[in-house]
Amino acid sequence: MSKSVYNCRELQILFATTFSGYNTRLISGAAEPLYLPASEQSPFHAIYFREDYFSSALHEIAHWVIAGEARRKLEDYGYWYSPDGRDQLQQAEFEKVEVLPQAIELAFCKAIGKDFDVSVDNLDGDAMNIEGFRQQVSAKCQQLCESGMPARAQLFIASLEQHYGKHKTQQALQSSPQR
């Protein structure tokens, strides 16, 4: 599927439409992803994603759809984060927290026919087992597909499928072998 199909502005509108009752905006252009709850400085909750990267937006939405009401009142949902350069123990903790959101991000990508790869977010850290993490994310996605996605994740998947379905159909037609 061509890159132009994955437009961040369209995704922002789709998010706003799907979750209009949550007073939350998806905002591009950040140097680093960040979630900020509404405050005296901002009347709305803000999900900032990197630059204008579609994958970053999907990833941040995945974090948001699994965050409960209490977590959505905390900056970055109250999660611990250690920057790039983690040792193996820190990386294992990072991956433990990231399996679920990345599994949901994988489901989002499947819903629209977009390629997905895990993000270990540790290019300058210790060597790690990326394939093992891929398998964990894939297995978690499969489990969620079989047992049920969190409600807001399922709602967004349905919105993605409805919005991007026409693109998936076009892609299938373009990639099908000519007889």
Long-range contacts (C-beta under 8 A, 24 or more apart in sequence): 1-113, 1-114, 1-167, 1-168, 1-171, 5-164, 5-167, 6-54, 6-112, 6-114, 7-54, 8-49, 8-52, 8-53, 8-54, 8-57, 10-163, 11-54, 11-57, 11-58, 12-57, 14-159, 14-160, 14-163, 15-61, 15-156, 17-159, 18-155, 18-156, 18-159, 19-152, 19-155, 19-156, 24-64, 24-72, 26-57, 26-60, 26-61, 28-52, 28-57, 33-59, 33-60, 34-75, 34-76, 35-60, 35-63, 35-64, 35-67, 35-72, 35-75, 35-76, 35-77, 36-75, 37-72, 37-73, 37-74, 37-75, 45-72, 54-114, 55-105, 55-116, 58-105, 58-108, 58-109, 59-101, 59-102, 59-105, 59-119, 61-105, 61-108, 61-156, 62-101, 62-102, 62-104, 62-105, 62-108, 62-153, 63-101, 64-152, 65-104, 65-150, 65-152, 65-153, 65-156, 66-100, 66-101, 66-104, 66-150, 66-152, 66-153, 84-121, 84-122, 84-123, 84-124, 84-125, 85-122, 85-124, 85-125, 86-122, 86-125, 86-126, 87-125, 87-126, 88-126, 88-128, 90-125, 91-120, 91-122, 91-125, 91-126, 91-128, 94-120, 94-121, 94-122, 95-120, 95-133, 95-136, 99-133, 99-136, 99-137, 99-140, 100-140, 102-137, 102-140, 103-137, 103-138, 103-140, 103-141, 103-143, 103-144, 104-141, 104-144, 104-149, 104-150, 104-153, 106-137, 106-138, 106-141, 107-141, 107-144, 107-145, 107-149, 107-153, 107-157, 108-156, 108-157, 108-160, 110-141, 111-157, 111-160, 111-161, 111-164, 112-160, 112-161, 112-164, 112-167, 112-168, 113-164, 113-167, 113-168, 113-171
